[in-house]
């Protein structure tokens, strides 16, 4: 029998939404804010720059381990208790990260920060779904979308500004006052709804049978995945002569396959895979994985391109990317209004995918002569497309799920979203480096003394240096060096544009996934699927 939704009866709904979104915003922000500060962190802690990448990898790996088990933790300890504990630990570990005196200490505290932060995103979504009635959940998801979309866009800008003007430690210290304020606000307004209290009481009446084997397999597989994604290109993937990448990939595959088999056979799995049996949820999870792969791939590639090829510092690279965040903020309320007017979420997902593809394709048609404004607008189009599809995708994902499967569903959904970002970042890095080599080889075919254009340019540059130094031999060497620098620059720019073209194709692939979804309209007074 269908049952009406039990929404959170206490407090103003939008006050609750604001309170739970703030810590989630900070957690998502920390996935990208440290990227631009790695060189400063390595220098401040007297560590190698390559080793400083573990600051990012350790956080993502810990985050990935907690996300799929957040539903189990929430059910057994109470969602309110688990959420408040996560906010408190995230705030404490942020302060410890800022006080770290060595790289090992920082990595250890980042692991704690990732373990704490992993529970914030799924808990926030679950609170919003239980606080708002079905017809208002689209609007509620726009609030969550502001945290999930704006934070990674703002991260490089804020991180660059802090490291350029203050010290890298402040990228962690800023979490402390925000975290304390959020902890107080959430403690005042968040309460578990009656069905969760009944569910927890039922679980307390039974002995806890924790699935240690399932958790161990999942933790091992996801940790190996994050390390491979972070270090794969550096280690040459399957070509690694020391067999690090190959070994980790083998362990990852065996662990995750074994985890799936184990969890499907257990009566009380730590990760409930049953939500994947619902078509809308599975298609939405695949879509969010691909969309965030494209989003994070672009977020890491564009600042690097601006700094390396255009000579921007971290702050100015962030300023070029900032307008995209402004337009995303403007678009989200519009999307929320459409969802509130019973607009089918599938068509918004489809429209967002097409707009994303257009933005990425526009970015792929740039060149080295563009002005900052010519970079801003295609980036704005891409960000607007992501804003259009994000909230509707959340609505479609949970539309047909039974209420008792929400907790494991939000954990799985957010895991796939985060892993999509990690995969997208790794793919972008690999594409840029591999395509650069390809373009260098192609340019070599034309850069010979027998090419009249090359010969004419070489003579002009050589005459310039000859006039400056009076050294014929040295002038010729310098002229060829200038030609080679231009060759390297052009090959690198083409590799970045190829990366954007690839993400345009990925965005187009989302269109048939949206068309395959079931009708997703949150009608007023709608009932949930039976438990």
C-alpha positions in Angstrom: 0.0 0.0 0.0 1.3 3.5 -0.9 2.1 5.7 2.0 2.2 9.5 2.0 5.5 11.1 2.6 6.5 11.9 6.1 8.2 15.3 5.9 10.2 16.8 8.7 7.6 18.6 10.8 9.8 21.0 12.7 11.2 24.3 11.6 11.2 26.3 8.4 12.0 24.0 5.5 14.2 26.6 3.8 16.1 27.2 7.0 16.8 23.5 7.3 17.9 23.4 3.6 20.3 26.3 4.2 21.7 24.8 7.4 22.5 21.3 5.8 23.8 22.8 2.6 26.5 25.0 4.1 28.8 22.1 5.4 28.2 20.2 2.2 29.4 23.3 0.3 32.6 23.3 2.3 33.1 19.6 1.8 32.8 19.8 -2.0 34.9 23.0 -2.0 37.7 21.0 -0.4 37.8 18.6 -3.3 39.2 21.3 -5.6 40.5 24.2 -3.4 43.8 22.4 -2.6 44.6 21.6 -6.3 46.1 25.1 -7.0 48.1 25.1 -3.8 50.0 21.9 -4.2 53.3 23.7 -5.2 53.0 26.0 -2.1 52.2 23.0 0.1 55.2 21.1 -1.2 57.5 24.0 -0.6 56.1 24.8 2.8 56.5 21.2 4.0 59.9 20.6 2.2 58.4 17.8 0.1 58.6 16.8 -3.6 55.8 18.3 -5.7 54.9 14.9 -7.0 54.4 13.6 -3.5 52.1 16.5 -2.7 49.5 15.0 -5.0 48.8 12.5 -2.2 47.1 15.5 -0.4 44.3 15.2 -3.0 44.4 11.5 -3.5 44.1 10.6 0.2 41.1 12.9 0.6 39.3 11.4 -2.4 40.1 7.8 -1.4 38.8 8.3 2.1 35.7 10.1 0.8 35.0 7.3 -1.6 35.2 4.7 1.1 32.6 6.4 3.3 30.1 7.3 0.7 28.7 3.9 -0.1 28.4 3.0 3.6 26.9 6.3 4.7 23.4 4.8 4.4 24.3 2.0 6.9 25.9 4.4 9.3 22.9 6.8 9.1 20.4 4.0 9.7 22.2 2.6 12.7 23.3 5.7 14.5 20.6 8.1 13.4 20.9 10.5 10.5 20.9 13.6 12.7 23.6 12.1 15.0 25.7 10.9 12.0 25.4 14.3 10.2 26.4 16.3 13.3 29.3 14.0 14.0 30.5 14.3 10.4 30.3 18.1 10.5 32.2 18.2 13.8 35.0 15.8 12.6 35.3 17.6 9.3 35.8 21.0 11.1 38.3 19.5 13.6 40.3 17.7 10.9 40.4 20.9 8.8 42.1 22.7 11.6 44.5 19.8 12.0 45.3 20.0 8.3 46.2 23.7 8.6 48.5 22.9 11.6 50.4 20.0 9.9 54.1 20.3 10.2 55.0 17.6 7.7 53.5 16.0 4.5 52.7 12.7 6.3 50.8 14.5 9.0 48.9 16.5 6.4 48.0 13.3 4.4 46.8 11.6 7.7 44.6 14.6 8.6 43.2 14.8 5.0 42.2 11.1 5.4 40.2 12.1 8.5 38.7 15.0 6.7 37.7 12.8 3.8 36.1 10.2 6.1 34.1 12.9 7.8 33.2 14.7 4.6 32.0 11.5 2.9 28.8 11.4 5.0 27.8 15.1 4.4 26.6 14.9 0.8 24.3 11.8 1.0 23.0 13.0 4.4 22.1 16.4 3.0 20.2 14.9 0.1 18.3 12.6 2.4 17.4 15.4 4.7 16.1 17.5 1.8 14.1 14.6 0.4 12.4 14.1 3.8 11.9 17.8 4.6 10.2 18.8 1.3 7.0 17.3 -0.2 7.4 15.7 -3.6 6.2 18.8 -5.6 8.9 20.9 -3.8 11.8 18.5 -4.0 12.9 20.0 -7.4 13.4 23.3 -5.7 15.1 21.7 -2.8 17.6 20.0 -5.1 18.5 23.3 -6.6 19.8 24.3 -3.2 21.9 21.2 -3.0 22.9 21.8 -6.6 24.3 25.2 -5.7 26.7 23.5 -3.3 27.6 20.6 -5.6 28.1 22.8 -8.7 29.3 26.2 -7.4 31.8 24.8 -4.9 34.1 23.1 -7.4 33.9 26.2 -9.7 34.8 28.5 -6.8 37.4 26.2 -5.4 40.3 27.0 -7.8 39.5 30.8 -7.6 39.4 30.9 -3.8 42.4 28.6 -3.5 44.4 30.7 -5.9 43.5 33.9 -4.2 44.4 32.6 -0.7 47.7 31.1 -1.7 48.7 34.2 -3.8 47.8 36.6 -1.0 48.1 34.7 2.3 49.4 31.2 3.1 48.3 27.8 2.0 47.2 26.8 5.5 44.3 29.2 5.3 42.6 27.0 2.7 41.9 24.7 5.6 41.5 27.2 8.4 38.5 28.9 6.6 36.5 25.7 7.3 36.7 26.2 11.1 34.3 29.2 11.6 32.0 28.0 8.9 32.0 24.5 10.3 31.2 25.7 13.9 28.4 27.9 12.7 26.9 25.1 10.6 27.2 22.7 13.5 25.2 25.0 15.7 22.6 25.7 13.1 22.1 22.0 12.1 21.9 20.9 15.8 19.0 23.4 16.2 16.9 22.6 13.2 17.6 19.0 12.1 15.4 16.2 13.5 15.0 12.6 12.2 11.5 12.0 10.8 9.2 9.3 12.4 9.9 6.6 9.9 13.6 6.8 10.5 13.1 6.7 14.3 11.0 3.5 13.8 13.6 2.0 11.5 16.4 2.8 14.0 14.4 1.3 16.9 13.8 -1.9 14.9 17.5 -2.1 14.1 18.4 -1.5 17.8 16.2 -4.5 18.7 18.4 -6.8 16.7 22.1 -7.6 17.3 24.4 -5.6 15.0 26.0 -7.8 12.4 28.5 -5.5 10.7 29.6 -6.6 7.3 33.4 -6.4 7.8 34.2 -8.4 4.8 32.0 -6.3 2.5 33.4 -3.1 3.9 37.0 -4.3 3.6 36.6 -5.3 -0.1 34.9 -2.0 -1.0 37.5 0.1 0.9 40.4 -1.8 -0.8 38.9 -1.6 -4.3 38.0 2.1 -4.0 41.4 3.1 -2.5 43.2 1.3 -5.3 40.9 3.0 -7.8 41.7 6.5 -6.5 45.5 5.8 -6.4 45.4 4.5 -10.0 43.4 7.5 -11.2 45.8 9.9 -9.5 49.1 8.2 -10.5 48.2 6.2 -13.6 49.5 8.7 -16.2 52.6 9.3 -14.2 53.2 5.6 -14.0 52.3 5.0 -17.7 49.2 3.0 -16.9 49.6 -0.6 -18.2 53.1 0.2 -19.4 54.4 0.8 -15.9 57.8 -1.0 -15.8 57.5 -1.5 -12.0 54.0 -3.0 -12.3 52.5 -0.6 -9.7 49.6 0.4 -11.9 48.9 -3.1 -13.1 49.0 -4.5 -9.6 46.6 -1.9 -8.2 44.2 -2.3 -11.2 44.1 -6.1 -10.7 43.5 -5.7 -6.9 40.8 -3.1 -7.6 38.9 -5.2 -10.1 39.1 -8.4 -8.0 38.0 -6.5 -4.8 35.1 -4.6 -6.4 33.8 -7.7 -8.2 34.1 -9.8 -5.1 32.3 -7.0 -3.1 29.4 -6.9 -5.5 29.0 -10.7 -5.3 29.3 -10.7 -1.5 26.9 -7.8 -1.0 24.2 -9.3 -3.2 24.3 -12.6 -1.2 24.1 -11.0 2.3 20.9 -10.4 4.1 22.3 -7.3 5.9 24.9 -5.8 3.5 26.9 -2.7 4.5 26.2 -1.4 1.0 22.7 -2.1 -0.3 22.8 -2.5 -4.1 19.1 -2.9 -4.5 18.5 0.7 -5.7 20.4 -0.1 -8.9 17.5 -2.4 -9.8 15.3 0.7 -10.4 15.7 2.0 -14.0 15.5 5.7 -13.3 18.0 5.5 -10.5 20.6 3.5 -12.5 20.3 5.8 -15.6 20.5 8.9 -13.4 23.6 7.5 -11.6 25.3 6.8 -15.0 24.4 10.2 -16.2 25.7 12.0 -13.1 28.9 10.0 -13.3 29.6 11.1 -16.9 28.4 14.7 -16.4 30.6 15.3 -13.4 33.5 13.6 -15.2 33.2 16.2 -17.9 32.7 19.0 -15.3 35.8 18.1 -13.3 37.9 17.3 -16.4 37.2 20.9 -17.6 37.7 22.4 -14.2 41.2 21.0 -14.0 42.2 21.4 -17.6 41.1 25.1 -18.2 43.0 26.7 -15.3 46.1 24.7 -16.3 45.8 25.9 -19.9 45.3 29.5 -18.8 48.4 29.4 -16.5 50.7 27.5 -18.8 49.8 28.8 -22.3 48.3 32.3 -21.5 50.6 33.2 -18.6 47.8 33.8 -16.0 48.5 33.4 -12.3 46.1 31.3 -10.2 44.0 34.3 -9.2 43.4 35.6 -12.7 42.7 32.1 -14.0 40.1 31.9 -11.3 38.6 35.2 -12.3 38.2 34.1 -15.9 36.3 31.0 -14.6 34.2 32.9 -12.0 31.4 34.2 -14.3 30.4 30.6 -15.0 29.5 30.3 -11.3 27.4 33.5 -11.4 25.4 32.2 -14.3 25.0 28.8 -12.6 23.5 30.5 -9.6 21.1 32.5 -11.8 20.0 29.4 -13.7 19.3 27.1 -10.6 16.2 29.0 -9.4 14.8 28.9 -12.9 15.2 25.2 -13.0 13.7 24.8 -9.5 10.7 26.9 -10.7 10.2 24.6 -13.7 10.4 21.5 -11.6 7.9 23.0 -9.2 5.5 23.6 -12.1 5.4 19.8 -12.8 7.8 20.0 -15.7 9.2 16.6 -16.7 12.7 16.3 -15.3 13.8 14.2 -18.3 13.5 17.0 -20.7 15.6 19.3 -18.5 18.3 16.6 -18.3 18.2 16.3 -22.1 18.4 20.1 -22.6 21.2 20.4 -20.1 23.2 17.7 -21.8 22.8 19.5 -25.2 23.8 22.9 -23.8 26.8 21.3 -22.1 27.9 19.7 -25.4 27.6 23.1 -27.1 29.7 24.8 -24.5 32.4 22.1 -24.7 32.4 22.2 -28.5 32.8 26.0 -28.4 35.7 25.7 -26.1 37.3 23.1 -28.4 37.3 25.7 -31.2 39.4 28.3 -29.4 43.0 29.2 -30.2 46.0 30.9 -28.7 44.9 34.4 -29.9 41.7 34.5 -27.8 41.0 37.3 -25.3 39.7 36.5 -21.7 36.1 37.3 -22.7 36.3 34.8 -25.5 37.2 32.1 -22.9 34.5 33.2 -20.4 31.5 32.7 -22.6 31.9 29.1 -23.8 32.7 28.3 -20.2 29.5 30.0 -19.1 27.5 28.0 -21.6 29.0 24.7 -20.3 28.3 25.6 -16.7 24.7 26.6 -17.5 24.2 23.3 -19.1 25.4 21.5 -16.0 23.1 23.6 -13.9 20.1 22.8 -16.0 20.5 19.0 -15.7 21.8 18.6 -12.1 18.6 19.2 -10.0 16.3 17.4 -12.5 18.7 14.5 -12.4 18.3 14.3 -8.6 14.5 14.4 -8.9 14.5 11.6 -11.6 16.9 9.4 -9.6 14.7 9.1 -6.5 11.3 9.5 -8.0 10.4 5.8 -8.0 12.6 4.5 -5.2 10.9 3.1 -2.1 11.5 5.3 0.9 13.5 2.6 2.9 16.0 2.5 0.0 16.8 6.2 0.1 19.7 6.0 2.5 21.7 3.5 0.5 20.6 5.1 -2.7 22.0 8.6 -1.9 25.3 7.0 -0.8 25.6 5.1 -4.1 24.5 8.1 -6.1 27.0 10.5 -4.5 29.8 7.9 -4.7 29.3 7.6 -8.5 29.1 11.4 -8.8 32.4 11.8 -6.9 34.1 8.9 -8.8 33.0 10.5 -12.0 34.9 13.6 -11.1 38.0 11.6 -10.3 37.8 9.7 -13.5 37.2 12.9 -15.5 40.2 14.5 -14.0 42.4 11.5 -14.7 41.1 11.2 -18.3 41.7 14.9 -18.9 45.3 14.7 -17.6 45.9 11.6 -19.8 44.4 13.0 -22.9 46.4 16.3 -22.7 49.7 14.5 -22.3 49.0 11.8 -24.9 47.5 14.1 -27.5 50.4 16.6 -27.0 52.8 13.9 -28.1 50.6 13.1 -31.1 50.4 16.7 -32.2 54.2 17.1 -31.8 54.8 14.3 -34.2 52.3 15.8 -36.7 53.9 19.2 -36.5 57.3 17.7 -37.1 56.2 16.6 -40.6 56.0 20.3 -41.6 58.7 21.9 -39.5 61.7 21.3 -41.8 64.2 23.6 -43.5 62.6 22.6 -46.8 59.3 24.3 -45.9 59.3 27.8 -47.4 57.2 29.2 -44.5 59.5 27.7 -41.9 62.6 28.9 -43.8 61.2 32.4 -44.1 60.4 32.6 -40.4 63.7 31.1 -39.4 65.6 33.7 -41.4 63.6 36.5 -39.9 64.1 35.3 -36.3 67.8 34.6 -37.0 68.4 38.1 -38.4 66.7 39.6 -35.3 69.1 37.7 -32.9 72.0 38.5 -35.2 71.3 42.2 -34.9 71.1 41.8 -31.1 74.2 39.7 -30.6 76.3 39.7 -33.7 76.8 35.9 -33.4 75.7 34.0 -36.5 76.0 30.5 -35.0 74.3 31.5 -31.8 71.6 33.3 -33.7 70.7 30.2 -35.7 70.5 28.1 -32.5 68.3 30.7 -30.8 66.0 30.9 -33.9 65.5 27.1 -33.9 64.8 27.3 -30.2 62.1 29.9 -30.8 60.5 27.7 -33.5 60.6 24.7 -31.1 59.0 26.7 -28.3 56.2 27.6 -30.7 55.9 24.0 -31.7 55.5 22.9 -28.1 53.0 25.6 -27.3 50.9 24.8 -30.4 50.9 21.1 -29.6 49.9 21.6 -26.0 47.1 24.0 -27.0 45.7 21.5 -29.5 45.8 18.7 -26.8 43.7 20.9 -24.5 41.2 21.6 -27.3 41.0 17.9 -28.0 40.1 17.3 -24.4 37.2 19.8 -24.6 36.0 18.1 -27.8 36.0 14.7 -26.0 33.9 16.1 -23.2 31.5 17.5 -25.8 31.0 13.9 -27.1 30.5 12.6 -23.6 27.8 15.2 -23.0 26.0 14.1 -26.2 26.0 10.5 -25.0 23.8 11.6 -22.1 20.9 12.4 -24.5 19.8 8.8 -25.1 20.2 8.1 -21.3 17.7 10.9 -20.6 15.3 9.6 -23.3 15.4 6.1 -21.7 14.2 7.4 -18.3 10.7 7.0 -17.0 8.4 10.1 -16.8 9.7 12.1 -13.9 7.1 14.7 -12.7 6.8 15.5 -9.0 3.0 16.1 -8.8 1.4 17.7 -5.8 0.1 15.2 -3.3 2.0 12.3 -5.0 2.7 9.3 -2.9 5.9 7.4 -2.6 6.4 3.9 -3.9 5.4 1.4 -1.3 8.0 0.4 1.2 
